[in-house]
Amino acid sequence: MPPSPDNRDGTRPGDHFPYSDFMLLAVDAPRVLGDPVKPRLRFVEQTTSEGAWAGRRLLTLDDVPAFELSFWCGTCQFLFERLPGATTTVSPGDAIGPAALDDEVISRFASLLPEATYQPLLIQVEPRLVHPARQGDYFAEEQVATWGLESFWGLPVYPRTPYYRTYETPVDAAAHLYEFVVPMVPPSWNNGDQVLSYATELTGGAALTAVAVSVLDICAPAVEQGPDYYTTLGPDPFSSRRTPQNAGSRRCRTPPATAVPARRRRGPGNPGTGRPPVDIARRRTGDPVPPQSLVTRRVGHMPYQLTEIVRGEGALEDVRAYFHEARPRLFTGRRFEALAGGGDRPGTRDIITADDIVAVQMLSVSVPAEVSIDLLDGRLGRAMSDLLPEIPTGVELGAAEARKLVEDGGPADRAWHLLKSQTDVGYVTAGKLMARKRPHLIPVYDDVVSCLFGRPDHVWLRLHDLLAADDGELHKELTHVRGRAGLSANVGLIRVLDVVLWMSHHQLHRSGRDCAGFGTVATAV
């Protein structure tokens, strides 16, 4: 957003102080730097919980989580939040303060980082110390105007640390650039005598230097949740050397060793890395809502009906993209039903086979090794073979005869509970094994879809009632989408529904009730 012509100091309406005096002093060529074995700082993904497509993004210090960063989805709110592991600085030494890029300083700092390609920059800034929830706090001001308050807490994001805002400028008529500097520990931890020494140097005209590594996050709300709709490119230069608390009106030269360009996370895969510090917010007030926002609404809106979602723009294309065999990005789940002829094929429909165990891996879960052995050659497998014949393969969820199969105590319910009772087999893995054996009756159900539904009880029965309601309207819509997508009748309608829901929300999903999509899909008739 460009500044108002009335603001002669260059601030935007709502700003309480200017950020200025930025200068790019030097740029060095990208180079491979870092410790390939045991760096002290790492950007990592936390272990993914069952049913989730990704774990939290973290900055770790000595392998202990120090900061949580913006989630991978690209539509969650921009975030840096201090964690209990941020208890010390990681200064590579005291001989830091060159007025130009210095190979020795860069190499010493880079020894703290994981091996990668970095581009050193020398930047001059005037940092302004900001406290959370006080004047000038990005999270309480600009972010609320873009995303609104957090849906669960009803409060702004709280970063749990003071931080510095440095540079801000309009980029074009639809963009604005910001920069943040995040200290590894709060400024209140600074040594008072050292701060006084810095202040004396600054008063005498010195330009102090800090070293930082930057990451770039690209975030945009899926729907308009505040007065302005933005795409936010959020940089987090994490400083390894603390700047003075009174540096708001002084200059501080900061050469960040910045990582290679970030990639927006679009689904399961390797995390992106960082790039030079910028934070661009693009105002799109009045623009149409992006297609990927289909199943995300603000708290207080009526939830979507499943029929509405299946009819919605993008549902058919999502199904085609998911099952397509020749697109640049392939989804392994496209082979879940068809692998080795299917789990309900004659001859093996009542037996858990090695093909079934491999098939669930197509949906990003694994059956534990000992449980696999028991299923293939043990009591567990024999018990499942006793239960599966009680569940006909030709019954669809929504049909009159399906209710007694999936209700509490029914054969499908007993088989699911038997699987779920095994060590390290959660509800998602148990459900996907059941969906493999009875793909027309048992839905694939994971944390992404569960979030949209608001994690209700008796999901199978709820879906059964929805498919049977209104003279089978949802059933008809799913049949239409399956046919137009070119899929065979071997792909169950409940699988088509799962793909429509999963594709519309997996990029946005954030574990917990504060996810923007939580409970936005109705599961009651």
Summary of the structure (lengths in Angstrom):
residues: 525
radius of gyration: 26.8
end to end distance: 44.0
largest distance: 86.3
contacts: 1701
relative contact order: 0.12
helix: 30%
strand: 17%
